Amino acid sequence: MLQTLITTPYRKTVLRDAEADYLFMRLGPEQRHNGVGVLVVDQSKNILMTYAARIPLSQQCLEIPRGGKEVDETAVAAAVREVQEETGLTLSLDLLVSLGDMHPDSSTLRSRTQLFMAQLDIDFASLQDCLVPQEGEVDQLMVIPWKRLLEMAESGEITDSFTLVAILRARRHLEREIAKS
């Protein structure tokens, strides 16, 4: 017997099969990408992270800015919008570098997320007045040095799959830049 638990604009329906005791989702219209995530890096190799309540986990999670993509929206446009909504920072499209796609949970979701990196030519400290998330988007913004972020990922302090994959994929590029400087 299937029971509908929640319906949202991005993940249309979450269903529970009481007999089998598992949850699954039915997503919205078929599209190439359902979501985006962006690793935002300043010139000193600090990373702009969000701290958000995740109700299914009953805890707060440290994550890159990320979210759902509208049906008629490109992944790049969704990335710019999500960063603006969650951090207050407006990125230009040419700052985004694709880190590729990922499947958040290939056993339960028919979903694909495109990850990006945006490297700024300025430090976050000089943008403090601009870094204001929209009401209800995230609880807090944090700026974390790249090396510390790697430690947090490796130690298990960061558990969000989008964030971990973005860190892994950006690592070679960022560490090559750090070695040059």
Secondary structure as GFF3:
##gff-version 3
##sequence-region A 1 181
A	DSSP	beta_strand	2	6	.	.	.	ID=ss1
A	DSSP	beta_strand	13	17	.	.	.	ID=ss2
A	DSSP	beta_strand	22	26	.	.	.	ID=ss3
A	DSSP	beta_strand	35	41	.	.	.	ID=ss4
A	DSSP	beta_strand	46	54	.	.	.	ID=ss5
A	DSSP	three_ten_helix	55	57	.	.	.	ID=ss6
A	DSSP	beta_strand	59	63	.	.	.	ID=ss7
A	DSSP	beta_strand	66	68	.	.	.	ID=ss8
A	DSSP	alpha_helix	75	87	.	.	.	ID=ss9
A	DSSP	three_ten_helix	93	95	.	.	.	ID=ss10
A	DSSP	beta_strand	96	102	.	.	.	ID=ss11
A	DSSP	beta_strand	113	119	.	.	.	ID=ss12
A	DSSP	three_ten_helix	124	127	.	.	.	ID=ss13
A	DSSP	beta_strand	140	145	.	.	.	ID=ss14
A	DSSP	alpha_helix	146	155	.	.	.	ID=ss15
A	DSSP	alpha_helix	161	180	.	.	.	ID=ss16
###
